[in-house]
Amino acid sequence: MLKVLRTRLEQGYRTMRWPRQELVLPAPYRGRPMINRDCDPETVRACARACPQDAIDADRKSVDMGRCLFCGTCARISKERFVRFTRDFDLGSASRSGLVCDGGDPAGLADHAKEHFRKLFGRSLQLRQVSAGGCNACEAEINVLATPAYDLSRFGISYVASPRHADGIHVTGPVTRNMRAALLATFEAVPEPRVVIASGACAISGGPFTGSPEVCQGLDTILPVDLYIPGCPPHPMTTLKALLDFFR
């Protein structure tokens, strides 16, 4: 006990003060893309041709964050004349269409959806995380939320071992053919009402594996998704912000 107290005194308070204080992520972080709709069409087409994920629609001059890997190729090619990645980590959406950035105001999370889940779960949310064939990057970023720096449990949100103790599932990975049955069984084991969260480009659209017969082309093709959290992988703050805005 004395060792614990001494360590606490030496280390001080390590948990971030967000959301009471504003948080600005470091410059290398690529967050919500800002679209310049006045950019010349040829530059937009060049960005679309170079995008490894076909996330850019040259005709609509838009970027689909559900497919985007945030690699920055489009910003580099256009010299940020078409796309500029900001440090805004508020990327979550209650709908798939809300992930498409076209230069308008961000869609954000639907108020009616937030109110619905607030009534269901109050100020407590238990999730079962399911890795459906991912590379472990998304899982590692989710694990960071349990560290003292983020301390997810202070918001009444935690991850549990059994789906029968959960309010929903938090899915990462492209849902491989071998993981599909296990994922569906986990979903069925969660008591109703239950929520489904798709986290990362792989879970949302198949990610780099889009088009492969070995993975599904998005979690919403097999399960109803309530919350989309884009990124490759999503930054812990992106996940935290989306969970708080949607459920509390």
ROSE-4610 file (N, C-alpha, C; in Angstrom, 1 decimal, always signed):
// ROSE-4610
residu = [M/M/M/L/L/L/K/K/K/V/V/V/L/L/L/R/R/R/T/T/T/R/R/R/L/L/L/E/E/E/Q/Q/Q/G/G/G/Y/Y/Y/R/R/R/T/T/T/M/M/M/R/R/R/W/W/W/P/P/P/R/R/R/Q/Q/Q/E/E/E/L/L/L/V/V/V/L/L/L/P/P/P/A/A/A/P/P/P/Y/Y/Y/R/R/R/G/G/G/R/R/R/P/P/P/M/M/M/I/I/I/N/N/N/R/R/R/D/D/D/C/C/C/D/D/D/P/P/P/E/E/E/T/T/T/V/V/V/R/R/R/A/A/A/C/C/C/A/A/A/R/R/R/A/A/A/C/C/C/P/P/P/Q/Q/Q/D/D/D/A/A/A/I/I/I/D/D/D/A/A/A/D/D/D/R/R/R/K/K/K/S/S/S/V/V/V/D/D/D/M/M/M/G/G/G/R/R/R/C/C/C/L/L/L/F/F/F/C/C/C/G/G/G/T/T/T/C/C/C/A/A/A/R/R/R/I/I/I/S/S/S/K/K/K/E/E/E/R/R/R/F/F/F/V/V/V/R/R/R/F/F/F/T/T/T/R/R/R/D/D/D/F/F/F/D/D/D/L/L/L/G/G/G/S/S/S/A/A/A/S/S/S/R/R/R/S/S/S/G/G/G/L/L/L/V/V/V/C/C/C/D/D/D/G/G/G/G/G/G/D/D/D/P/P/P/A/A/A/G/G/G/L/L/L/A/A/A/D/D/D/H/H/H/A/A/A/K/K/K/E/E/E/H/H/H/F/F/F/R/R/R/K/K/K/L/L/L/F/F/F/G/G/G/R/R/R/S/S/S/L/L/L/Q/Q/Q/L/L/L/R/R/R/Q/Q/Q/V/V/V/S/S/S/A/A/A/G/G/G/G/G/G/C/C/C/N/N/N/A/A/A/C/C/C/E/E/E/A/A/A/E/E/E/I/I/I/N/N/N/V/V/V/L/L/L/A/A/A/T/T/T/P/P/P/A/A/A/Y/Y/Y/D/D/D/L/L/L/S/S/S/R/R/R/F/F/F/G/G/G/I/I/I/S/S/S/Y/Y/Y/V/V/V/A/A/A/S/S/S/P/P/P/R/R/R/H/H/H/A/A/A/D/D/D/G/G/G/I/I/I/H/H/H/V/V/V/T/T/T/G/G/G/P/P/P/V/V/V/T/T/T/R/R/R/N/N/N/M/M/M/R/R/R/A/A/A/A/A/A/L/L/L/L/L/L/A/A/A/T/T/T/F/F/F/E/E/E/A/A/A/V/V/V/P/P/P/E/E/E/P/P/P/R/R/R/V/V/V/V/V/V/I/I/I/A/A/A/S/S/S/G/G/G/A/A/A/C/C/C/A/A/A/I/I/I/S/S/S/G/G/G/G/G/G/P/P/P/F/F/F/T/T/T/G/G/G/S/S/S/P/P/P/E/E/E/V/V/V/C/C/C/Q/Q/Q/G/G/G/L/L/L/D/D/D/T/T/T/I/I/I/L/L/L/P/P/P/V/V/V/D/D/D/L/L/L/Y/Y/Y/I/I/I/P/P/P/G/G/G/C/C/C/P/P/P/P/P/P/H/H/H/P/P/P/M/M/M/T/T/T/T/T/T/L/L/L/K/K/K/A/A/A/L/L/L/L/L/L/D/D/D/F/F/F/F/F/F/R/R/R]
num = [1/1/1/2/2/2/3/3/3/4/4/4/5/5/5/6/6/6/7/7/7/8/8/8/9/9/9/10/10/10/11/11/11/12/12/12/13/13/13/14/14/14/15/15/15/16/16/16/17/17/17/18/18/18/19/19/19/20/20/20/21/21/21/22/22/22/23/23/23/24/24/24/25/25/25/26/26/26/27/27/27/28/28/28/29/29/29/30/30/30/31/31/31/32/32/32/33/33/33/34/34/34/35/35/35/36/36/36/37/37/37/38/38/38/39/39/39/40/40/40/41/41/41/42/42/42/43/43/43/44/44/44/45/45/45/46/46/46/47/47/47/48/48/48/49/49/49/50/50/50/51/51/51/52/52/52/53/53/53/54/54/54/55/55/55/56/56/56/57/57/57/58/58/58/59/59/59/60/60/60/61/61/61/62/62/62/63/63/63/64/64/64/65/65/65/66/66/66/67/67/67/68/68/68/69/69/69/70/70/70/71/71/71/72/72/72/73/73/73/74/74/74/75/75/75/76/76/76/77/77/77/78/78/78/79/79/79/80/80/80/81/81/81/82/82/82/83/83/83/84/84/84/85/85/85/86/86/86/87/87/87/88/88/88/89/89/89/90/90/90/91/91/91/92/92/92/93/93/93/94/94/94/95/95/95/96/96/96/97/97/97/98/98/98/99/99/99/100/100/100/101/101/101/102/102/102/103/103/103/104/104/104/105/105/105/106/106/106/107/107/107/108/108/108/109/109/109/110/110/110/111/111/111/112/112/112/113/113/113/114/114/114/115/115/115/116/116/116/117/117/117/118/118/118/119/119/119/120/120/120/121/121/121/122/122/122/123/123/123/124/124/124/125/125/125/126/126/126/127/127/127/128/128/128/129/129/129/130/130/130/131/131/131/132/132/132/133/133/133/134/134/134/135/135/135/136/136/136/137/137/137/138/138/138/139/139/139/140/140/140/141/141/141/142/142/142/143/143/143/144/144/144/145/145/145/146/146/146/147/147/147/148/148/148/149/149/149/150/150/150/151/151/151/152/152/152/153/153/153/154/154/154/155/155/155/156/156/156/157/157/157/158/158/158/159/159/159/160/160/160/161/161/161/162/162/162/163/163/163/164/164/164/165/165/165/166/166/166/167/167/167/168/168/168/169/169/169/170/170/170/171/171/171/172/172/172/173/173/173/174/174/174/175/175/175/176/176/176/177/177/177/178/178/178/179/179/179/180/180/180/181/181/181/182/182/182/183/183/183/184/184/184/185/185/185/186/186/186/187/187/187/188/188/188/189/189/189/190/190/190/191/191/191/192/192/192/193/193/193/194/194/194/195/195/195/196/196/196/197/197/197/198/198/198/199/199/199/200/200/200/201/201/201/202/202/202/203/203/203/204/204/204/205/205/205/206/206/206/207/207/207/208/208/208/209/209/209/210/210/210/211/211/211/212/212/212/213/213/213/214/214/214/215/215/215/216/216/216/217/217/217/218/218/218/219/219/219/220/220/220/221/221/221/222/222/222/223/223/223/224/224/224/225/225/225/226/226/226/227/227/227/228/228/228/229/229/229/230/230/230/231/231/231/232/232/232/233/233/233/234/234/234/235/235/235/236/236/236/237/237/237/238/238/238/239/239/239/240/240/240/241/241/241/242/242/242/243/243/243/244/244/244/245/245/245/246/246/246/247/247/247/248/248/248]
x = [+0.8/+0.0/+0.9/+1.9/+2.8/+3.5/+3.8/+4.4/+3.4/+2.2/+1.2/+1.0/+1.0/+0.9/+2.1/+3.3/+4.5/+4.5/+4.2/+4.1/+3.1/+2.0/+1.0/+1.5/+2.2/+2.8/+3.9/+4.7/+5.8/+5.3/+4.3/+3.8/+2.7/+2.0/+1.0/-0.2/-1.0/-2.3/-2.0/-2.2/-1.8/-3.0/-4.2/-5.4/-5.6/-5.8/-6.0/-7.3/-7.2/-8.3/-9.4/-9.3/-10.4/-11.5/-12.8/-13.3/-13.5/-13.0/-13.1/-12.2/-11.1/-10.2/-10.0/-9.8/-9.7/-8.4/-8.4/-7.3/-6.9/-5.7/-5.2/-4.2/-4.4/-3.5/-2.3/-1.2/+0.0/-0.2/+0.7/+0.6/+0.6/+1.4/+1.3/+0.0/-0.9/-2.2/-3.0/-3.6/-4.5/-5.9/-6.7/-8.1/-9.1/-10.2/-11.2/-10.7/-10.9/-10.4/-11.3/-10.7/-11.4/-11.3/-12.5/-12.5/-12.7/-11.9/-12.1/-12.8/-14.1/-14.9/-14.6/-13.8/-13.4/-12.1/-11.6/-10.4/-10.6/-9.6/-9.8/-10.1/-11.0/-11.3/-10.2/-9.2/-8.1/-7.3/-7.1/-6.4/-7.2/-8.5/-9.4/-9.3/-9.3/-9.2/-7.9/-6.8/-5.5/-5.5/-6.1/-6.2/-7.0/-8.1/-8.9/-8.2/-7.4/-6.6/-5.6/-5.0/-3.9/-4.4/-5.7/-6.2/-6.2/-5.5/-5.4/-6.7/-7.6/-8.9/-10.1/-9.9/-11.0/-12.0/-11.4/-12.2/-12.7/-12.2/-12.4/-13.4/-14.5/-15.4/-15.1/-14.5/-14.1/-15.2/-16.4/-17.5/-18.2/-18.3/-18.9/-17.9/-16.6/-15.5/-15.7/-15.7/-15.9/-14.9/-14.7/-13.9/-14.7/-14.7/-15.4/-14.5/-14.7/-13.9/-14.0/-15.1/-15.3/-14.4/-13.9/-12.9/-11.5/-11.4/-10.1/-9.2/-7.9/-6.9/-6.1/-6.4/-5.8/-4.3/-3.9/-2.5/-1.9/-2.8/-2.3/-1.9/-2.1/-1.6/-2.3/-3.6/-4.4/-4.0/-3.7/-3.2/-1.8/-1.0/+0.3/+0.3/-0.5/-0.6/-1.2/-2.3/-2.9/-2.3/-1.2/-0.5/-1.6/-2.5/-3.6/-4.6/-4.5/-5.5/-6.9/-6.9/-8.2/-8.5/-7.6/-7.8/-6.8/-7.3/-6.3/-6.8/-5.9/-6.3/-6.1/-7.2/-7.2/-6.8/-6.8/-6.5/-7.8/-8.9/-10.2/-10.4/-10.6/-10.7/-12.2/-13.1/-14.5/-15.0/-14.9/-15.2/-16.4/-16.9/-17.9/-19.2/-20.0/-21.2/-22.2/-23.5/-24.6/-25.0/-24.6/-25.0/-23.7/-23.8/-22.7/-22.5/-23.6/-23.5/-22.9/-23.0/-22.4/-20.8/-20.2/-18.8/-18.2/-19.1/-18.7/-18.5/-17.3/-16.9/-17.0/-17.8/-17.9/-17.8/-17.3/-17.1/-18.2/-19.3/-20.4/-20.1/-21.1/-21.0/-21.0/-20.1/-20.1/-21.5/-21.8/-23.1/-23.2/-22.1/-22.1/-23.0/-23.4/-24.2/-25.6/-26.6/-28.0/-28.5/-29.1/-29.7/-30.7/-31.5/-32.5/-31.9/-30.8/-30.1/-29.5/-28.9/-28.3/-29.3/-30.4/-31.5/-32.0/-32.1/-32.6/-31.7/-30.4/-29.5/-29.3/-29.4/-29.3/-30.4/-31.6/-32.7/-32.5/-31.9/-31.7/-30.6/-29.5/-28.3/-28.0/-28.6/-28.3/-26.9/-26.2/-24.8/-23.8/-24.2/-23.4/-23.4/-22.3/-22.2/-21.2/-21.6/-20.6/-20.5/-19.3/-19.1/-18.2/-18.5/-17.7/-16.9/-15.6/-14.8/-14.6/-14.8/-14.7/-13.7/-12.6/-11.6/-11.9/-12.5/-13.0/-12.0/-10.7/-9.7/-8.8/-8.7/-7.9/-6.4/-5.7/-4.2/-3.8/-4.7/-4.5/-4.2/-4.1/-3.9/-5.1/-6.3/-7.5/-7.7/-7.4/-7.5/-6.5/-5.3/-4.3/-4.7/-5.3/-5.8/-7.0/-7.8/-8.9/-8.4/-7.4/-6.8/-6.2/-5.7/-5.1/-6.2/-7.4/-8.5/-8.5/-8.0/-8.0/-6.8/-5.9/-4.7/-5.1/-4.2/-4.5/-4.7/-4.0/-4.1/-5.5/-6.3/-7.6/-8.7/-8.4/-9.3/-10.8/-11.1/-12.4/-13.5/-13.2/-14.1/-14.7/-14.0/-14.5/-15.8/-16.0/-17.2/-18.3/-18.1/-19.1/-19.1/-18.0/-17.9/-16.8/-17.0/-16.0/-16.2/-15.1/-15.2/-15.2/-16.1/-16.3/-15.9/-15.6/-15.2/-16.2/-17.5/-18.5/-19.6/-20.0/-21.1/-22.4/-22.6/-23.8/-23.9/-22.7/-22.6/-22.6/-22.7/-22.5/-23.8/-23.7/-24.8/-24.7/-23.6/-23.3/-22.0/-21.7/-20.4/-19.6/-18.3/-17.5/-16.6/-16.8/-16.2/-15.0/-13.9/-12.8/-12.4/-11.7/-11.3/-12.3/-11.8/-12.7/-13.7/-13.9/-14.8/-14.5/-13.5/-13.1/-14.1/-14.0/-15.0/-14.9/-13.7/-13.6/-14.1/-14.2/-14.7/-16.2/-16.8/-18.2/-19.1/-19.0/-19.9/-19.7/-18.4/-18.1/-18.6/-18.5/-19.1/-20.6/-21.3/-22.7/-23.2/-22.4/-22.8/-22.6/-21.5/-21.3/-22.4/-22.8/-23.9/-25.2/-25.5/-26.7/-26.7/-25.5/-25.3/-25.6/-25.5/-25.7/-27.2/-27.6/-29.1/-29.6/-30.8/-31.5/-32.0/-32.0/-31.6/-30.0/-29.5/-28.0/-27.6/-26.3/-25.8/-24.6/-24.4/-23.2/-22.4/-21.1/-20.2/-19.2/-19.0/-18.0/-16.9/-15.7/-14.5/-13.4/-12.9/-11.9/-12.3/-11.5/-11.8/-12.2/-11.5/-11.8/-13.2/-13.6/-14.9/-16.0/-15.7/-16.7/-16.9/-15.8/-15.9/-15.1/-14.3/-13.4/-12.0/-11.8/-10.4/-9.6/-8.3/-7.5/-7.9/-8.8/-9.2/-10.5/-11.0/-12.3/-12.2/-13.3/-13.4/-13.0/-12.3/-11.8/-13.0/-13.1/-14.2/-14.0/-12.9/-12.6/-13.1/-13.5/-14.0/-15.4/-16.1/-17.4/-17.1/-17.9/-17.7/-18.3/-18.0/-18.6/-19.5/-19.3/-20.1/-21.6/-22.0/-23.4/-24.1/-23.3/-23.9/-24.4/-24.0/-24.4/-25.1/-24.8/-25.4/-25.9/-26.9/-27.3/-26.3/-25.6/-24.6/-25.2/-25.0/-25.5/-24.5/-23.2/-22.2/-21.0/-20.5/-19.3/-18.2/-17.0/-15.8/-14.7/-14.5/-13.5/-12.1/-11.1/-9.7/-9.0/-7.7/-6.8/-5.5/-5.5/-6.7/-7.3/-8.5/-9.0/-8.2/-7.9/-7.1/-8.0/-7.4/-8.2/-9.1/-8.7/-9.6/-10.8/-10.6/-11.8/-12.8/-12.3/-13.2/-13.9/-13.1/-13.6/-14.7/-14.4/-15.4/-16.6/-16.5/-17.7/-18.6/-17.9/-18.7/-19.4/-18.7/-19.4/-20.5/-20.3/-21.3/-22.5/-22.3/-23.4/-24.2/-23.5/-24.2/-24.5/-23.9/-24.0/-24.6]
y = [-1.2/+0.0/+1.3/+1.2/+2.4/+2.6/+1.5/+1.6/+2.3/+1.9/+2.5/+4.0/+4.4/+5.8/+6.6/+6.0/+6.7/+6.9/+5.8/+5.9/+7.0/+7.0/+8.0/+9.4/+9.6/+11.0/+11.3/+10.3/+10.6/+10.9/+10.1/+10.3/+11.4/+11.7/+12.7/+12.2/+13.2/+12.9/+12.7/+11.5/+11.2/+11.2/+11.2/+11.2/+12.5/+12.5/+13.8/+14.5/+15.8/+16.6/+16.9/+16.3/+16.4/+15.5/+15.9/+16.9/+18.3/+18.4/+19.7/+20.7/+20.3/+21.2/+20.7/+21.6/+21.3/+20.5/+19.6/+18.8/+19.0/+19.3/+19.4/+18.3/+17.5/+16.4/+16.9/+16.2/+16.6/+16.8/+17.6/+18.0/+16.7/+15.7/+14.5/+13.8/+14.0/+13.3/+13.8/+12.9/+13.2/+12.9/+14.0/+13.8/+14.1/+14.7/+15.0/+15.7/+15.2/+15.9/+17.1/+18.2/+19.4/+19.4/+19.5/+19.5/+20.8/+21.2/+22.4/+22.1/+22.5/+22.2/+23.1/+24.1/+25.0/+24.5/+23.3/+22.8/+22.4/+22.6/+22.2/+20.7/+20.3/+18.9/+18.0/+18.5/+17.6/+17.2/+18.1/+17.8/+16.7/+16.9/+16.0/+14.6/+14.5/+13.3/+12.6/+13.4/+12.8/+12.2/+12.9/+12.3/+11.1/+11.0/+9.8/+8.7/+8.9/+7.8/+7.3/+8.1/+7.7/+7.1/+7.3/+6.8/+5.2/+4.6/+3.1/+2.5/+3.3/+2.7/+3.1/+3.8/+4.4/+5.1/+5.9/+6.6/+8.0/+8.4/+9.7/+9.6/+10.4/+10.5/+11.8/+11.6/+12.8/+13.7/+13.1/+13.8/+14.6/+14.0/+14.7/+15.5/+15.3/+16.0/+15.7/+14.4/+14.0/+12.9/+12.7/+11.6/+10.8/+9.5/+8.6/+8.1/+8.6/+8.3/+6.8/+6.2/+4.8/+3.9/+4.4/+3.6/+4.2/+5.4/+6.1/+5.5/+5.4/+4.9/+6.1/+7.3/+8.5/+8.4/+7.9/+7.8/+9.2/+10.1/+11.5/+11.6/+10.6/+10.6/+11.8/+11.9/+12.9/+14.3/+14.5/+15.9/+16.2/+15.2/+15.4/+15.7/+14.9/+15.1/+16.5/+16.8/+18.1/+19.3/+19.0/+20.0/+20.8/+20.0/+20.4/+21.4/+21.5/+22.3/+21.7/+20.3/+19.6/+19.1/+18.4/+17.8/+18.3/+18.7/+19.0/+18.3/+17.5/+16.8/+17.7/+17.8/+18.6/+17.8/+18.4/+17.6/+17.4/+17.5/+17.2/+15.7/+15.2/+13.8/+13.4/+14.3/+14.0/+13.5/+12.1/+11.5/+10.6/+10.2/+9.2/+9.6/+8.6/+8.9/+7.8/+8.2/+7.2/+6.6/+7.1/+6.5/+6.4/+5.5/+5.3/+6.5/+7.1/+8.3/+9.5/+9.5/+10.6/+10.6/+9.5/+9.4/+10.1/+10.5/+11.1/+12.6/+13.1/+14.5/+15.1/+16.1/+16.8/+18.3/+18.8/+20.2/+20.9/+20.2/+20.7/+20.5/+20.8/+20.7/+19.2/+18.8/+17.4/+16.9/+15.7/+15.1/+14.9/+14.5/+14.2/+13.1/+13.0/+11.9/+12.3/+11.6/+11.9/+12.1/+13.2/+13.5/+12.4/+12.0/+11.0/+9.7/+9.3/+8.1/+8.2/+9.4/+9.5/+9.5/+10.1/+10.1/+8.7/+7.9/+6.6/+5.7/+5.8/+5.0/+5.5/+6.7/+7.3/+6.7/+6.6/+6.0/+4.5/+3.8/+2.4/+2.1/+2.8/+2.4/+3.4/+4.6/+5.5/+6.0/+5.9/+6.4/+5.3/+4.1/+2.9/+2.1/+1.7/+1.0/-0.1/-1.4/-2.5/-3.0/-3.2/-3.6/-4.9/-5.7/-6.9/-6.6/-6.5/-6.2/-7.5/-7.5/-8.6/-8.3/-9.0/-8.9/-9.9/-9.4/-10.3/-10.4/-10.7/-10.9/-9.7/-8.8/-7.6/-7.8/-6.7/-6.8/-6.5/-6.2/-5.8/-4.4/-3.5/-2.1/-1.5/-1.7/-1.2/-1.7/-2.9/-3.5/-2.8/-2.6/-2.0/-0.5/+0.2/+1.5/+1.5/+0.5/+0.4/+0.1/-0.8/-1.1/+0.1/+1.1/+2.3/+3.0/+2.9/+3.6/+3.2/+2.0/+1.5/+2.0/+2.7/+3.2/+4.4/+4.7/+5.9/+7.2/+7.3/+8.6/+8.9/+7.8/+8.0/+7.6/+6.5/+6.1/+6.0/+5.2/+5.1/+4.8/+4.0/+3.7/+4.9/+6.0/+7.2/+7.7/+7.3/+7.7/+6.7/+5.6/+4.6/+3.6/+3.6/+2.7/+1.7/+0.4/-0.6/-1.8/-2.5/-3.7/-5.0/-5.9/-7.1/-8.3/-9.4/-10.7/-11.5/-11.4/-12.2/-11.4/-11.8/-11.1/-11.1/-12.0/-12.1/-11.0/-10.4/-9.3/-7.9/-7.9/-6.7/-6.1/-4.8/-4.1/-4.1/-4.5/-4.5/-5.0/-5.0/-5.5/-4.4/-4.3/-3.3/-4.1/-4.1/-4.9/-4.2/-4.9/-4.5/-5.6/-5.2/-6.2/-6.3/-6.9/-7.0/-8.1/-8.8/-9.9/-11.0/-11.8/-12.8/-13.9/-14.7/-15.8/-16.8/-17.0/-17.9/-17.3/-16.0/-15.3/-14.9/-15.1/-14.7/-15.4/-16.7/-17.5/-17.1/-16.9/-16.6/-15.2/-14.3/-12.9/-12.9/-13.7/-13.7/-14.4/-15.4/-16.1/-15.2/-14.3/-13.4/-12.3/-11.9/-10.9/-11.5/-12.8/-13.4/-13.6/-13.7/-13.9/-12.7/-11.5/-10.2/-10.0/-9.8/-9.6/-8.4/-8.4/-7.3/-6.3/-5.0/-4.3/-4.3/-4.3/-4.4/-3.4/-3.0/-2.1/-2.7/-2.2/-2.7/-1.5/-1.6/-0.5/-1.1/-0.4/-0.8/+0.2/-0.3/+0.5/+0.2/+1.2/+1.1/+0.8/+1.2/+1.0/-0.4/-1.4/-2.8/-3.2/-2.8/-3.2/-2.4/-1.2/-0.4/-0.7/-1.0/-1.2/-2.3/-3.0/-4.1/-3.6/-2.3/-1.7/-2.1/-2.4/-2.8/-4.1/-4.9/-6.2/-6.1/-4.8/-4.7/-5.4/-6.1/-6.9/-8.3/-8.7/-10.1/-10.9/-12.1/-13.0/-13.6/-13.4/-13.9/-13.0/-11.8/-10.9/-10.3/-9.8/-9.2/-7.7/-7.1/-5.8/-4.7/-4.9/-3.9/-4.7/-4.4/-5.0/-4.8/-3.7/-3.4/-4.3/-5.1/-6.0/-7.3/-7.5/-8.7/-8.4/-7.2/-6.8/-5.3/-5.0/-3.5/-2.8/-1.8/-1.0/+0.3/+0.6/+1.8/+2.9/+2.6/+3.6/+3.2/+4.2/+4.0/+4.9/+4.3/+5.0/+4.8/+5.8/+5.6/+5.8/+5.3/+5.4/+4.1/+4.2/+3.0/+3.1/+2.9/+2.6/+3.9/+3.9/+5.1/+5.5/+6.8/+7.3/+7.0/+6.7/+6.5/+7.7/+8.9/+10.0/+10.0/+9.5/+9.4/+8.4/+7.3/+6.3/+6.8/+7.5/+8.0/+9.1/+10.0/+11.1/+10.5/+9.5/+8.9/+8.2/+7.4/+6.7/+7.7/+8.7/+9.7/+10.4/+10.9/+11.7/+10.8/+9.5/+8.7/+8.1/+7.7/+7.0/+7.8/+9.0/+9.7/+11.1]
z = [+0.0/+0.0/+0.0/+0.8/+0.8/-0.5/-1.2/-2.6/-3.5/-3.4/-4.3/-4.1/-2.8/-2.5/-2.9/-2.7/-3.1/-4.6/-5.4/-6.8/-7.3/-6.6/-7.0/-6.8/-5.7/-5.4/-6.4/-6.8/-7.7/-9.2/-9.6/-11.0/-11.1/-10.1/-10.2/-10.9/-11.4/-12.1/-13.6/-14.1/-15.5/-16.5/-16.0/-16.9/-17.6/-18.9/-19.6/-19.1/-19.2/-18.7/-19.7/-20.9/-21.9/-21.3/-21.5/-22.3/-21.6/-20.3/-19.7/-20.3/-20.8/-21.5/-22.9/-23.8/-25.3/-25.5/-26.4/-26.8/-28.2/-28.5/-29.9/-30.2/-31.1/-31.4/-32.2/-32.2/-32.8/-34.3/-34.9/-36.4/-37.3/-37.0/-38.0/-38.1/-37.1/-37.1/-38.3/-39.0/-40.1/-39.7/-39.5/-39.1/-40.2/-39.9/-40.9/-42.1/-43.3/-44.5/-44.9/-45.2/-45.7/-47.2/-47.9/-49.3/-49.9/-50.9/-51.6/-52.9/-53.0/-54.1/-55.3/-55.1/-56.2/-56.9/-56.5/-57.1/-58.5/-59.4/-60.8/-60.9/-61.9/-62.0/-62.3/-63.1/-63.4/-62.2/-61.2/-60.0/-59.2/-59.2/-58.5/-59.1/-60.4/-61.1/-60.8/-60.8/-60.5/-59.1/-58.1/-56.8/-56.8/-57.5/-57.6/-58.1/-59.2/-59.8/-58.9/-58.1/-57.2/-55.9/-55.5/-54.3/-54.3/-53.3/-53.3/-52.9/-52.4/-51.9/-52.7/-53.8/-54.5/-53.6/-52.7/-51.7/-52.2/-53.4/-53.9/-55.1/-55.0/-56.2/-56.9/-58.1/-58.8/-59.3/-59.6/-60.1/-58.9/-57.7/-56.6/-55.8/-56.1/-55.4/-53.9/-53.6/-52.2/-51.8/-50.5/-50.0/-49.0/-49.2/-48.3/-47.2/-46.0/-44.8/-44.5/-44.9/-44.6/-45.4/-46.5/-47.3/-47.2/-46.8/-46.7/-45.7/-46.0/-45.1/-44.5/-44.8/-44.3/-44.6/-45.8/-46.2/-46.6/-47.0/-47.3/-48.8/-49.6/-51.0/-51.7/-51.5/-52.2/-51.8/-50.6/-50.1/-50.7/-50.8/-51.4/-52.9/-53.6/-55.1/-55.4/-54.7/-54.9/-54.2/-53.5/-52.7/-51.8/-51.3/-50.4/-51.1/-52.4/-53.1/-53.2/-53.1/-53.2/-51.8/-51.1/-49.8/-48.8/-47.7/-46.6/-45.3/-44.7/-43.5/-42.3/-41.6/-40.4/-39.1/-38.0/-36.7/-36.0/-36.7/-36.1/-35.9/-34.7/-34.4/-34.3/-34.5/-34.4/-35.7/-35.9/-37.2/-37.2/-36.0/-35.9/-36.6/-37.0/-37.7/-37.4/-37.3/-37.1/-38.4/-39.5/-40.8/-41.7/-42.7/-43.6/-44.5/-44.9/-45.8/-45.0/-43.7/-42.9/-43.0/-43.5/-43.6/-44.9/-45.7/-47.0/-46.8/-47.0/-46.9/-48.3/-48.5/-49.8/-49.7/-48.6/-48.4/-47.7/-47.4/-46.6/-45.1/-44.3/-42.8/-42.5/-41.5/-41.1/-40.6/-41.0/-40.6/-39.1/-38.5/-37.1/-36.7/-35.4/-34.9/-34.8/-35.3/-35.2/-33.8/-33.5/-32.2/-31.7/-32.7/-32.3/-31.9/-32.6/-32.2/-30.8/-30.5/-29.2/-28.1/-28.3/-27.3/-27.1/-28.2/-28.1/-27.2/-27.5/-26.7/-25.3/-25.1/-23.7/-22.9/-23.4/-22.7/-22.4/-23.3/-23.2/-22.1/-22.2/-21.4/-20.3/-20.3/-19.2/-19.4/-18.2/-18.2/-18.1/-18.5/-18.4/-19.7/-20.2/-21.5/-21.4/-21.6/-21.6/-23.0/-23.6/-24.9/-25.0/-25.9/-26.2/-27.5/-27.5/-28.7/-29.4/-30.8/-31.6/-32.7/-32.8/-33.8/-34.9/-36.0/-37.1/-38.2/-37.9/-38.9/-39.2/-38.2/-38.4/-38.2/-38.4/-38.3/-36.8/-36.0/-34.6/-34.3/-35.3/-35.1/-34.4/-34.9/-34.3/-32.9/-32.7/-31.4/-30.4/-30.9/-30.0/-29.6/-30.5/-30.2/-29.3/-29.4/-28.4/-27.0/-27.0/-25.7/-25.0/-25.7/-25.1/-24.3/-24.6/-23.9/-22.4/-22.1/-20.7/-19.9/-20.5/-19.8/-19.0/-18.0/-17.2/-18.0/-19.1/-19.9/-20.3/-20.7/-21.2/-20.2/-19.5/-18.4/-18.8/-19.8/-20.4/-19.3/-18.3/-17.3/-16.5/-16.5/-15.8/-16.4/-17.7/-18.4/-18.3/-17.5/-17.4/-18.6/-19.4/-20.5/-20.3/-20.5/-20.3/-21.3/-21.5/-22.3/-21.5/-21.8/-21.0/-21.8/-21.0/-21.6/-22.3/-21.7/-22.3/-23.0/-24.2/-24.8/-24.1/-23.2/-22.4/-21.3/-21.1/-20.1/-20.8/-22.1/-22.9/-23.4/-23.7/-24.4/-25.9/-26.4/-27.8/-28.2/-29.5/-29.9/-30.7/-30.5/-31.1/-32.1/-33.4/-34.4/-35.1/-35.2/-36.0/-36.9/-38.0/-39.0/-40.1/-41.2/-42.4/-42.4/-41.3/-41.2/-42.3/-42.0/-42.9/-42.9/-44.0/-44.1/-42.9/-42.4/-41.2/-39.9/-39.8/-38.6/-38.7/-39.8/-39.9/-39.0/-38.9/-38.0/-36.5/-36.1/-34.8/-34.4/-35.4/-35.2/-35.0/-35.8/-35.8/-34.5/-34.0/-32.8/-31.6/-31.6/-30.6/-30.6/-31.7/-31.8/-31.2/-31.5/-31.1/-29.5/-29.0/-27.5/-26.7/-27.4/-26.7/-26.4/-25.2/-24.9/-25.7/-26.1/-26.7/-25.6/-25.9/-27.1/-27.1/-28.3/-28.5/-29.6/-29.5/-30.5/-31.2/-32.4/-33.2/-33.6/-33.4/-33.8/-34.8/-35.9/-36.9/-36.8/-36.5/-36.2/-37.2/-37.9/-38.8/-40.2/-41.2/-42.6/-43.0/-42.4/-42.7/-42.3/-41.1/-40.7/-41.4/-41.8/-42.5/-43.9/-44.6/-46.1/-46.6/-45.8/-46.2/-46.3/-46.2/-46.2/-47.4/-47.2/-48.3/-49.0/-48.3/-48.8/-49.6/-49.8/-50.5/-51.9/-52.1/-53.4/-53.3/-52.2/-52.0/-51.6/-52.2/-51.8/-50.4/-49.8/-48.4/-47.3/-47.6/-46.6/-47.0/-46.0/-46.4/-46.8/-47.5/-48.1/-47.1/-45.9/-44.9/-43.9/-42.6/-41.6/-41.8/-42.3/-42.5/-43.5/-44.2/-45.2/-44.5/-43.3/-42.5/-41.2/-40.7/-39.4/-39.5/-38.7/-38.7/-37.8/-38.4/-37.7/-37.1/-35.9/-35.2/-35.2/-35.2/-35.1/-36.0/-36.8/-37.6/-37.1/-36.9/-36.5/-37.5/-38.4/-39.5/-39.0/-39.8/-39.6/-39.9/-40.0/-40.2/-39.5/-38.2/-37.3/-36.8/-36.2/-35.6/-34.4/-34.3/-33.1/-31.9/-30.7/-29.5/-29.2/-29.5/-29.3/-30.2/-31.4/-32.4/-31.8/-31.3/-30.7/-29.4/-28.6/-27.3/-27.6/-28.5/-28.8/-29.4/-30.3/-30.9/-29.9/-29.0/-27.9/-27.0/-26.6/-25.7/-26.4/-27.6/-28.3/-28.6/-28.9/-29.3/-28.2/-27.1/-26.0/-24.7/-24.6/-23.3/-23.5]
